[in-house]
Amino acid sequence: SLFIPQYTIGALLGITTLGLGDPSACIIGKLFGKHKFKNGKSVEGFIAFVIGATISMFMFTHIAIWKLIPIALVGAIAEAYSGEKDNMMIQLTVALAAFIIL
């Protein structure tokens, strides 16, 4: 985050989260998802989202991981409960969480 302007960090985190967190949740959820939420998505996919999103955000920004994990959790909750519009909601909620946390 040394060379990234502060006002663009939320957008960057939203895009990177969507790029690695969402596919991780889908793949791991379909292959290993045994514990389901009421909406059909899996706990394993949720955890994979948090891990994938945290890794992707750290790779692009080098912000402390303890600050990124809550942002990834917000994105995972948005992904788990937003239905068909999850791609838009992930980016918006991650950007908002980044604005509040960072």
Secondary structure, DSSP 8 states (H G I E B T S, - for coil): --SS-GGGHHHHHHHHIIIIIHHHHHHHHHHH--SB-TTS-BHHHHHHHHHHHHHHHHHHH---HHHHHHHHHHHHHHHHHSGGGHHHHHHHHHHHHHHHH-
